[in-house]
């Protein structure tokens, strides 16, 4: 995984999808380690502007000086759900030419055991995108109700054995706090053995807990709604998702925003405020076999593109 740390996923399709104008204003809402930002900046002229956002303090701290010293570039620490506020503070609402959101966990986060995202490396059970804010996964598991835990595992992890795993976690925490990634992985594996599965039994549980701890789906829904308000006409919205829950939300949002409001659907004269806000551009784009060979993270990536109308 570490070999993928600085490889931006679906880079070519993203750059094509954004239709970058040299003098335009663009937002990379999920900066990560700056792979996409670096390439977007290369296509901007002296009058262009790129604003990058990330809530991970390590991502902010590790940003290369080649980016941070560039007067066209600004890196903001914040959540994607704060998009409209961040853009509004810069008097750019309705003036953004392109938005990019690369969802999910970055390879450097997965590589660092202390972040607690991966069961492949034993470390503190944290999972927070921003380790300085909110409850860690360990703290969340210490108090979550068994019924809610089952719901989270089933909805966010699409885990068929959610009930059995939830019961096992609740029983285990009565014996000792669940504070390590390897500890949680072992509990899940004992509750739901591999039995020929290609993926590790804990994969879906870790995904579900991470999504819950970081409120990832709520963040996504909030930023999608805000995106249409910050973009100018003709601007492009590009979203890369890595699992079906995210992709369904993005697909549904773009579809609904590309139609008239229901009460005016099919009518000849639709008031401007009820007209479609987006136009869907093509179908979801997936990585080529060549890209997947170079970057395993790309194998589950889906890019969806829409244009502000």
C-alpha positions in Angstrom: 0.0 0.0 0.0 2.8 2.4 0.8 3.8 2.4 -2.9 0.5 3.9 -3.6 0.8 6.7 -1.1 1.2 9.5 -3.7 -0.6 8.1 -6.7 -3.7 10.1 -7.4 -6.6 7.8 -8.5 -8.2 8.3 -12.0 -6.0 11.3 -12.6 -6.5 11.5 -16.3 -10.3 11.2 -16.2 -10.4 13.8 -13.4 -8.4 16.4 -15.3 -10.5 15.8 -18.4 -13.7 15.9 -16.4 -12.9 19.2 -14.7 -12.3 20.9 -18.1 -9.7 23.1 -16.4 -9.5 26.7 -17.6 -6.1 28.4 -17.0 -7.7 31.4 -15.3 -10.4 29.4 -13.4 -11.0 28.8 -9.7 -11.0 25.2 -8.5 -11.5 23.4 -5.2 -9.9 20.1 -4.2 -12.2 19.2 -1.3 -10.2 16.2 -0.2 -6.5 17.2 -0.4 -5.0 14.0 1.1 -1.3 14.1 0.0 -1.9 16.5 -2.8 -1.7 14.3 -5.8 -4.7 15.7 -7.6 -4.0 19.3 -6.5 -0.4 19.1 -7.9 -1.7 18.2 -11.3 -4.6 20.6 -11.3 -2.2 23.4 -10.5 0.0 22.5 -13.4 -2.9 23.3 -15.8 -3.6 26.7 -14.2 -2.2 30.0 -15.5 -1.0 32.9 -13.4 -4.6 34.0 -12.9 -5.8 30.7 -11.8 -6.7 29.7 -8.2 -6.8 26.4 -6.4 -8.3 26.0 -2.9 -7.7 22.6 -1.2 -9.5 21.4 2.0 -8.7 18.6 4.4 -9.6 17.9 8.0 -6.6 15.7 8.7 -3.8 17.7 10.4 -1.2 15.3 9.2 -2.3 16.0 5.6 -2.0 19.7 6.2 1.5 19.3 7.8 2.8 17.1 5.1 1.8 19.4 2.2 4.8 20.0 0.0 6.3 23.5 -0.2 6.0 23.3 -4.0 2.3 23.7 -3.4 2.1 25.8 -0.3 4.6 28.4 -1.6 2.6 28.8 -4.8 0.6 32.1 -4.7 -2.2 30.4 -6.7 -2.7 27.8 -4.0 -4.4 27.8 -0.6 -4.7 24.9 1.8 -7.5 25.1 4.4 -8.0 22.8 7.3 -11.7 21.9 7.5 -14.4 19.4 6.7 -16.0 19.1 3.3 -19.3 19.8 4.9 -17.9 23.4 5.6 -17.5 24.0 1.8 -20.0 26.8 1.5 -18.6 28.6 4.5 -15.0 28.3 3.3 -15.9 29.5 -0.2 -18.2 32.2 1.2 -15.4 33.6 3.4 -13.4 34.1 0.2 -16.3 35.7 -1.6 -16.3 33.0 -4.2 -19.9 31.5 -3.9 -21.2 31.1 -7.5 -17.7 31.7 -8.9 -16.1 28.2 -8.6 -15.2 26.5 -12.0 -14.7 23.0 -10.7 -15.0 20.8 -7.6 -13.2 17.5 -6.9 -13.9 15.1 -4.1 -11.8 12.0 -3.7 -13.7 10.1 -1.0 -12.4 7.5 1.4 -9.2 6.9 3.3 -5.8 7.9 1.9 -3.1 5.3 1.5 -0.8 7.2 4.1 -3.6 7.0 6.6 -3.9 3.2 6.1 -0.2 2.7 6.2 0.2 4.3 9.7 -0.7 1.9 12.4 -1.2 4.7 14.9 -4.2 6.0 12.9 -6.1 2.7 13.5 -7.8 2.5 10.1 -6.5 -0.9 9.1 -6.6 -4.4 10.8 -3.5 -5.3 8.7 -1.3 -3.4 11.2 -1.9 -3.5 15.0 -2.3 -0.1 16.5 -4.6 2.1 18.6 -8.3 1.8 17.5 -8.8 5.4 16.5 -10.1 5.7 12.9 -10.7 9.5 13.1 -9.9 11.5 10.0 -9.1 14.3 12.4 -7.5 12.8 15.5 -8.0 16.0 17.4 -11.8 16.0 17.1 -14.6 13.8 18.2 -14.6 10.3 19.7 -12.2 7.6 18.6 -13.5 4.2 17.4 -12.5 2.7 20.7 -14.4 5.3 22.6 -17.4 4.9 20.4 -17.4 1.1 20.7 -17.2 1.4 24.5 -20.7 3.0 24.7 -22.6 2.2 21.6 -25.9 0.3 22.1 -25.9 -3.2 20.6 -28.9 -2.4 18.5 -27.3 0.7 17.0 -24.0 -1.2 16.5 -25.9 -3.9 14.5 -27.6 -1.2 12.4 -24.2 0.5 11.7 -22.6 -2.7 10.7 -25.5 -3.7 8.4 -26.1 -0.3 6.8 -22.5 1.1 6.5 -20.7 -2.2 6.2 -23.4 -4.2 4.4 -22.4 -6.9 6.8 -24.6 -10.0 6.6 -23.5 -11.2 10.1 -24.1 -7.8 11.7 -26.1 -9.2 14.6 -23.6 -11.9 15.5 -20.7 -9.5 15.3 -22.5 -6.8 17.3 -23.2 -9.3 20.1 -19.6 -10.5 20.2 -18.3 -7.0 20.4 -20.6 -6.1 23.2 -19.7 -9.3 25.1 -16.0 -8.7 24.6 -16.1 -5.2 25.9 -17.5 -6.4 29.1 -14.4 -8.4 29.7 -11.9 -5.7 28.6 -11.9 -2.4 26.7 -11.5 -2.8 22.9 -8.6 -0.5 22.3 -6.5 -2.1 19.5 -7.1 -2.8 15.8 -5.9 -6.4 16.1 -8.1 -7.0 19.1 -11.2 -5.9 17.2 -10.2 -7.9 14.1 -9.8 -11.0 16.2 -13.3 -10.6 17.8 -14.9 -10.2 14.4 -13.1 -13.1 12.9 -14.1 -15.4 15.8 -17.7 -14.3 15.4 -17.7 -14.6 11.6 -15.0 -17.0 10.3 -13.6 -16.5 6.8 -15.0 -19.8 5.3 -13.7 -19.3 1.8 -14.2 -15.5 1.7 -11.8 -13.6 -0.4 -11.7 -10.6 1.9 -10.8 -10.6 5.6 -13.9 -11.1 7.9 -13.2 -7.7 9.6 -13.1 -5.7 6.4 -16.8 -4.6 6.4 -16.9 -4.0 10.2 -13.9 -1.7 10.0 -15.5 0.2 7.1 -18.8 0.6 8.9 -17.2 1.8 12.2 -14.9 4.2 10.3 -17.9 5.7 8.4 -19.9 6.1 11.6 -17.0 7.7 13.6 -16.3 10.2 10.9 -19.9 10.8 9.8 -18.7 10.3 6.3 -22.1 9.9 4.6 -23.6 12.9 6.3 -20.5 14.9 5.2 -21.0 13.7 1.7 -24.7 14.5 1.5 -24.0 18.0 2.9 -21.2 18.9 0.5 -23.1 17.7 -2.5 -26.1 20.0 -1.6 -23.7 22.9 -1.2 -21.8 22.2 -4.4 -24.5 23.5 -6.7 -24.6 26.8 -4.8 -20.8 27.5 -5.0 -20.4 26.6 -8.7 -20.9 28.9 -11.6 -22.7 27.9 -14.8 -20.6 25.4 -16.8 -18.6 24.4 -13.8 -17.8 20.7 -13.3 -18.3 18.5 -10.2 -16.1 15.3 -10.1 -16.6 12.8 -7.3 -14.6 9.6 -6.8 -16.2 7.0 -4.5 -14.8 3.7 -3.3 -17.8 1.8 -2.1 -21.4 1.3 -3.1 -22.9 3.4 -0.3 -21.0 6.5 -1.4 -21.5 5.8 -5.1 -25.3 5.4 -4.6 -25.5 8.8 -2.8 -23.5 10.5 -5.5 -25.5 8.9 -8.4 -28.8 9.7 -6.8 -27.9 13.3 -6.1 -26.6 13.9 -9.6 -29.7 12.2 -11.1 -32.2 14.2 -9.0 -30.3 17.5 -9.5 -30.4 17.0 -13.3 -34.3 16.9 -13.3 -36.9 19.6 -12.8 -38.5 19.6 -9.3 -41.2 17.0 -9.3 -44.2 19.3 -9.3 -42.9 21.0 -12.5 -41.6 17.9 -14.2 -42.7 17.8 -17.9 -44.2 21.3 -17.8 -43.2 23.8 -20.6 -42.5 26.8 -18.3 -40.5 25.9 -15.2 -39.5 28.8 -12.9 -35.6 29.2 -12.7 -35.4 28.1 -9.1 -37.1 24.8 -10.0 -35.1 24.0 -13.1 -32.3 21.3 -13.2 -29.1 22.4 -11.4 -26.8 19.8 -13.0 -26.3 17.9 -16.2 -24.9 14.4 -15.8 -21.8 13.9 -17.9 -21.5 10.3 -19.2 -21.5 7.2 -17.0 -19.4 6.3 -14.0 -15.7 5.9 -15.0 -13.6 3.1 -13.5 -9.8 2.6 -13.6 -8.2 0.7 -16.4 -6.4 -2.6 -15.8 -3.1 -0.8 -16.3 -3.9 1.7 -13.6 -5.0 -1.0 -11.2 -1.7 -2.8 -11.7 0.1 0.4 -10.7 -2.3 1.4 -7.9 -4.4 -1.2 -6.2 -6.4 1.5 -4.5 -7.9 2.3 -7.9 -9.6 -1.1 -8.3 -12.8 0.0 -6.5 -12.9 3.6 -7.6 -15.8 5.1 -9.5 -15.7 8.7 -10.9 -19.0 10.5 -11.6 -19.1 13.9 -13.3 -21.8 16.5 -13.6 -21.9 20.0 -15.0 -23.6 23.1 -13.4 -26.4 24.3 -15.7 
